[in-house]
Amino acid sequence: MLLSTLWLLGAVACGTEELAAEPEPLAVRHQSLDFPNGLSANGLSANGLSANGLSANGLSANGLASESFRAWFTQSPAHADMVMQYVVRCAVPEGQTRTYTPPSSTHTYTWQGGLGLTPGWAHGQPISVAEQQLLTACLAAHVNKYGVSVLISVLGKTATGQSIPYTATEVQEYAIQEGCFFGNLFTGQGIFYGNDSRLLKDNESSARACVLSSEHPESMSACPPMVYTGPCDRLCTREPHTPFYAACTWKGVTYRPITTRIHPDDVYNCGDGVCQFTESCGQGSGGNICEKDCGRCP
C-alpha cells in the first residue's frame, strides 16, 4: 500500500539529491527536488500500492487526516516529513503547500509544491493511472547511488498534458542527457529506467550512478528494485520539438515518463587531481578506485 511504500522511501541504500535543511524555493527553470537525507532505491517498493490510506483521498485535508496516514506518520515523524517533501513537490503545483499537525502535537509540518504532476490527486480526487505513473517516475528520477547534493533538470508533462517549464539556457547548462524513468508503484508493475545518452567511461564516476553506469554488469543492479531497461530511445517516443520523452513502453505496457538531464560538472574523471566522494584509494585508475586522485590505501 502507499503508506508502507512511503515508509520504505527513506530506508538505507541509494539516495536522492540533498541540500540544506531549509531548501530554497523551487526555481521554475530548474525543476529539481533537493532535500536532506533523500530517498533510497530500496524504498521504491515494487510490492504494489493499494487505494488505502493516503492514496484514498490524495493530498487533501481529508487524506492527511486519515487514521492510516496518522499511524504511518507517527512511526517516525522526521522520516515521514522527509518523504512527504518529495511526494508533495512531485504532486502539487508550485506556490501551493500541504500542512499536517499530528494529534497531541503543536508542531505543524509544511510541504512545498513544485512540479504539479498530479493535480487531481493533489486536490483529493482518486489517483488516475496517468498520475500513478508520473508520481512513480518522479520519485524514481530522484534516486541515485549516493546521498549527496546533485541538481538535475526534470522534464516531462503533467497528467493533464502541460509541460514542465524549461528554457534553452537550462538545456544548455544541463548538457548531459541522462535518463528516462517510468513505471507504476501503485499496481506493482515496477520501476524502470534507461540511459538517454552515453554511459560512463571506465575512468568516470558520478553521484547519478544508477543511470549513467548501467552498462556495467555490477551497476545494472545498483539501485534495486529499480530495473535498468536499456537506452531510452529504444523504448520511448520523444515529444516532438522538446528535450523529453512522451511515452515509454516496456513489456507491452506504455507509461508516462520523466526525463532528466545533469550538469557536466557532476561527472568526475579519475586523474583530475580531486579525490571525489565516488572515488576511493587503491591501485587502479577506474571511476571508483583512483590511485591518481586518492592515492594508495594505507
JOLINZI-V332602 format. One record per helix or strand of 2 or more residues. SS is the DSSP state (h for helix, s for strand). FROM is the first residue (numbers start at 1). TO is the last residue. If there is no record, write none. Layout:
BEGIN
SS:FROM:TO ; SS:FROM:TO
END
This chain:
BEGIN
h:2:8 ; h:54:57 ; h:61:64 ; h:67:75 ; h:77:91 ; s:97:101 ; s:108:112 ; s:114:115 ; h:119:122 ; h:129:141 ; s:152:155 ; h:168:173 ; s:176:184 ; s:190:195 ; s:204:206 ; h:209:212 ; s:226:228 ; h:232:235 ; s:236:238 ; s:245:250 ; s:253:255 ; s:258:262 ; h:264:266 ; s:267:269 ; s:289:290 ; h:291:294
END
